[in-house]
C-alpha cells in the first residue's frame, strides 16, 4: 500500500473522532486560540466585549461616577469623637478687685484653674449653605457625561477599525486567490514562450516580457500577503486576542456591491456629542467661579464632658465629669479677595465662548462630512459595478487572446498587451472594492 495512503488511513479516523468527540473545542477560542468570524457584526461584537482599551474607558466611567459620590459627601454632616488631655504648667493669672477679698482699693492677682483637665465628646459639623461644594458636584456630574461620551466615541472608532481590517483581510484574501490564478496563467505563458524562444520563433525580449509578468504577479501576491498579515495582526489587537491566535473568516466580501444597501442611514458622529458635553461643562465652570462671591454658612455642635484634677490621675466616675456642650455657627461673607477671582470668572467665560464657537464649527463640519461620506459611498457602489464589469470583460478578452495566440492569429506582443490590460483592470477593481468597503466600515460604525 502507498505510504501516503497508510498515513491517511490512520489519521483520518482520528480526526473524525476528535471532531465529533470534542465539538465544543471549536467554539472556544481560549482553548485552541482560534476564532471563527461568521460576519463583520460578529467581529464588532467580539471586540466590544474583549477590547482591553475599551475596558479602560469603562473603568474611567466607573471612576467618574464614584467621584460624583465623593463630591456629594459634603452634603452630609461629619461626626467625630475626641478625647484630649491638658497639663497646665503655669495656671493663668487674673487681676481681681480687692473688694472680693476684703481689701478695698486694691487689686489682687489670682490664679484660677487646675493643673490637669480632660475633655471627651462628639463634634458634629454641617455645611448649611455651600454653593461651591454644590457646583463641584455639578462639575463631577458633567465629567461623568464627558467620560460616557468619550467611551461611546471610542466604541464608534473601534467598530470602524474592526470593520475596516475585517474587510481588508477578506479582500486581500480574494486578491491572493485571483493573483494565484494569474500566476498559473503567467507560468504557462512563460513555459510556452521559452519553448518558442528555444525554437527561434520569438526573440529574447518576448521571453524577458514573460518573465517580468511572472515576477510582477509574484510581487503582487507578496504585497497582498503582507497586507493580509497586517490586517489580521491589527484585528488581533482590537479583538483582544493573543499573538498566537488564529482567525478564520467564514464570510467573504461581495464580488459586487449588490449585497450592500444603496441608501444607508447613519447616526450623528459621537465626537459631536463629546463636544456638546464639554461645552456644557464650561457653563458649570463659570457658575463654579462665581460661587467665590457667595456666603458660606456652617454649623458646629459639640456634646461632651470635662474633668479637672490637681494630679495626673483619671477618674471614670460620673460624679467627676462635668457636662460641656455648645452649638455654634459660622457665616463667611466674601467682601474683597483681590482681583484674582474676578479674572478667573472672566477666563471661565472666555473658555465657554471658545467652546461654543468650536461646537458650532464642529456641527457644520460634521454635517458636511456626513454628506460627503454618503456621497462617496454611493459613488463607490457604481464604481465597483463598473470596475467589476470591466474586469470580467478583460478576463474574457484575455482568454480569447490566448486562444488566438495559440492559433497563430495574433502575435505574442499582442497577447502581452491584452494580459497587461487585464491586470490593470483587475487592480482597479480590487482598489475600488477596497475603497467601497472603507466607506462602508465608517457607515457601519455610525448605525
Secondary structure as GFF3:
##gff-version 3
##sequence-region A 1 447
A	DSSP	alpha_helix	3	21	.	.	.	ID=ss1
A	DSSP	three_ten_helix	23	27	.	.	.	ID=ss2
A	DSSP	alpha_helix	29	32	.	.	.	ID=ss3
A	DSSP	beta_strand	34	37	.	.	.	ID=ss4
A	DSSP	alpha_helix	40	50	.	.	.	ID=ss5
A	DSSP	alpha_helix	52	72	.	.	.	ID=ss6
A	DSSP	three_ten_helix	73	75	.	.	.	ID=ss7
A	DSSP	beta_strand	78	87	.	.	.	ID=ss8
A	DSSP	beta_strand	93	97	.	.	.	ID=ss9
A	DSSP	three_ten_helix	98	101	.	.	.	ID=ss10
A	DSSP	beta_strand	107	111	.	.	.	ID=ss11
A	DSSP	beta_strand	116	129	.	.	.	ID=ss12
A	DSSP	alpha_helix	131	198	.	.	.	ID=ss13
A	DSSP	alpha_helix	204	239	.	.	.	ID=ss14
A	DSSP	beta_strand	246	249	.	.	.	ID=ss15
A	DSSP	alpha_helix	270	290	.	.	.	ID=ss16
A	DSSP	three_ten_helix	291	293	.	.	.	ID=ss17
A	DSSP	beta_strand	296	309	.	.	.	ID=ss18
A	DSSP	three_ten_helix	318	320	.	.	.	ID=ss19
A	DSSP	beta_strand	322	332	.	.	.	ID=ss20
A	DSSP	alpha_helix	340	406	.	.	.	ID=ss21
A	DSSP	alpha_helix	412	445	.	.	.	ID=ss22
###
